[in-house]
């Protein structure tokens, strides 16, 4: 059983790495998508074989979460929408939540961290070596005509790459034995995010770094000195490289996000029960913006799915996070950062962890693991 558990854990971890790849040089994007679907199907089958009939880690809270899923299914039926985007998204959240609840974690091989670090370094080095840089194969409605590896990573765009890299890095750090490979992974991932100019990604890594310094087992004097040196380094980067990182020369520090909130109530009151999902969605272009959705995942979700569609997701998160807080253990603080950065990202972008993206499933998986009162490392 230990070998089976280890195999499935490795399989899921490799899936999380590949989940960040939406395109790759000389490989069809459709092939990558099909491969991820095959891996996902394999994970479901292995989970059912190895765990569902063997272990029982479920309680009344989990029964309530299943009830939330039933509400979500009911909403999708009564909203009269032809596609199943909402229910597929919600179901995938619940499935990976229960994957995390029933999984016993093991340490990952250094080779896994090394290969992931090389992937991140490829993105960073492509800024300086044109032979490593490739045009993104996916069709994008984006602000520049040619989206390159150095500006988007191996994802659809830099936003999804930034959150995907951050969550994956923090997840992998928790299951690495070697401090050397941990440092290599963190630095390569941070450089990768800097090179693409993902401001959200930079915030998540800076937040993680502050937590790492706080948790460092040295004197407070050493922590304070390290914090000052780090702050000085960030200020230097901002002053001399801010324009390349999309940090300087911006009049509105929220880049237009704050002005979007003014129109939320007007949109909300027109369709507050079922949202705009059944009518094809809403658009901020009607109010003079260049983009469609409010850059706040909570508000965007409410506008799209209304109070009825939002309620099961909110209850799901509330019950799970309540359990996480009750079961808090310092030893897994890297995983708590996965949740913290994921939740913080909802204030910056329209979707992030509330999306159909494969790269965000790691958040719901980690949520399930941390909602259990144990440490299985």
Secondary structure, DSSP 4 states (H G I P E B T S, - for coil): -HHHHHHHHHHHHHHHHHTT-S-BTTB-HHHHHHHHHHHHHHHHHHHIIIIITT-----HHHHHHHHHHHHHHHHHHHTT-SS-HHHHHHHHHHHHHHHHHHPPP-PPPHHHHHHHHHHHHHHHHTTT-GGG--B--S----SSSS-BHHHHTTSSSHHHHHHHHHHHHHHHHTT---HHHHHHHHHHHHHHHHHHT-HHHHHHHHHHHHHHHHH-SS-HHHHHHHHHHHHHHHHHHHHHHTTTTT-SS-SSTTTTHHHHGGGHHHHHHHSTTTTTGGGT---GGGGT-SSSS-S-HHHHHHHHHHHHHHHHHHHHHHHHHHHHHHT--GGGHHHHHHHHHHHHHTTTSSSTTSSS-GGGHHHHHHHHHHTSS----
